[in-house]
Structure formats: structure tokens, C-alpha cells
């Protein structure tokens, strides 16, 4: 058993697709469009692990959760970059490109080396070895 894909509701489908393709080398399928439901989506594939489905539909409301607070439910996903140096490098690249770093690179109490950034729509992404 394994996780096949994760899904994120987004406001700007093209912006989010471009972000994940540019920074994480994701490969996108062709856009799926369901005219009747006004639903659109992309599936993004990575070198390994589950795919990421980006979904957009105008009737989906904004989240009421504060992105800076912890709350129950889905809170982040982690992307393995392969080394501490790559975590540091990518953290600085995101910062330089104007993305918010909410946790600086560090070794956590359970032994992970990681940082946390926010994607263009404020979803948490943990960058780890």
C-alpha cells in the first residue's frame, strides 16, 4: 500500500502548476476540464513518491484557517531534496524569489534536517534531506 496522490484546492491553477514544475521539477499532465462542474485540474508527477493533484473550482470557498497557526487536519507535505546543502540552497532560493520561509533550516528533535516555506497560495512545504 502507498499514497498514490495528494490534492490541493487552488485559486490560480496555472500559477500553482508553474510553481511546482519550476521549483520541484514536476511534470504535468494535460489540464482536465469538466465544463458542467466548472472544475479544472492538473496531476503533477515527481521523480518518486505520490503525485500532486491541483484542483480549481470557483465555488470552493477560501480556507478560514490561519496559515501561521497549527490546526487539525492536513498541515504540510515534505519534499526530500537529498542533502542538507540542497535544503539550505533551496530555502535561500525561495527567499530570494520572494516566497516566505516560516521555519529556517535546522535539525529537529527527531533528527530531521528541514525548513518550511509557503507556496504561492500559502500551503506549507517542508524541505528536507
N, C-alpha and C positions, 0 to 999 in steps of 0.2 A: 504494500500500500504506500502511496506517496501523494503529496499535494500536486494536483495537475495544474491549477491556476488560481490566482487571486484576482479580485476585481475591485476597481475604484470608480465611483461615480465622479465625473469631472464636469466642469463648466466649459472649458475650452479644449476640445478634443485634439485639435491639431497641435496646439502649444504643448500639451502634455505628451503626445506621441513623439514630437520632435525632441523634447527634453530627454526622455528615456532612451531614444535612439542615439542622440548625440553623446550623452554622458555615460551611458551604460552599454553602448554598442548593441542595443536591442535591434531585432529585425521585426518589422511589422508585416502583418498580412494586409490584404486589400480591405478597405473600410466596408463594414457590413452596415446596411441601411434598411430599416423597417419603416417605410413611409407611414403605414397605418398607425403605429405606436409613436412615431416621431423619435425613434430610437436609433442610435448610431454607436458603433464600437470598433475597436481595433484589438487584436490579440498580438502582444509583443512576446517574442521568444528571445532567450538569452543563451549563452554557451552551455549552461547547465541549470538545473532546478526548474521550478514551476514557471509557467507563462504568466504574464500580467495582462488582464483584460481592462481596457479603459473604455468606459461607457458614458454616453451623454444622452440625456432626455430632458427637454425643457420643463417637465412637470415635477422633477425631483427637487425638493427644497434644499436650501443650504443647511449644513450641519450647524447645530446650536452649541456644540462642544467648543471650548476654548483650546486652541492647538497647543498652548503653553502649559496646560494642566494635564495631569493624568486622569483617565476615566476608564470605566469598564468598557469592554468590547475591544475591537481591533484598534491598536495604537501605532504600530510601526511594522515594517518589514526590514530585513537586513540583507545587504549585498556584500558578498565576500569578494574582496579586492586582491587577496593573495599575499599581502605583506604589510607591515607597519608603515613602511615608507610610502606605499601606494595610498594607504588611508590618509597619511599626512598630506601627500601631494593632492589627492582629490578633494580633501577638505579645503585646502587653500585655493584650489581651482574654483570650487563652488563659491567661496567667499569673494574671490576676485571678480567672478561673473555676477555678483550681486545677490546670491542666494544666502539665506540666513543659516548660520551654524548655531544650533541651540545647545549642543554639548561638544566641547573641544575634545580632540584626540586624547585618550587616556586608557590605562589598563584598569578595568573594573574589578570589583572584589571577587568576582567569579572567574577572573583570568582572561576576559576578552579585551582585545585592544580595539577601540571603536571611537567613532564620533557620530553625531547625529545632525543631519541637515533637513531643511524643509524644501520640498519640491515647489514648483510654481504655484500650486494650489494649497500649499501648507500641509501636505501629508509628510509624516516623519519617515525618513530613510536613515537607517543605521548603516554606516560604512564600517566594515570590519575586515579582519585578516581572513 
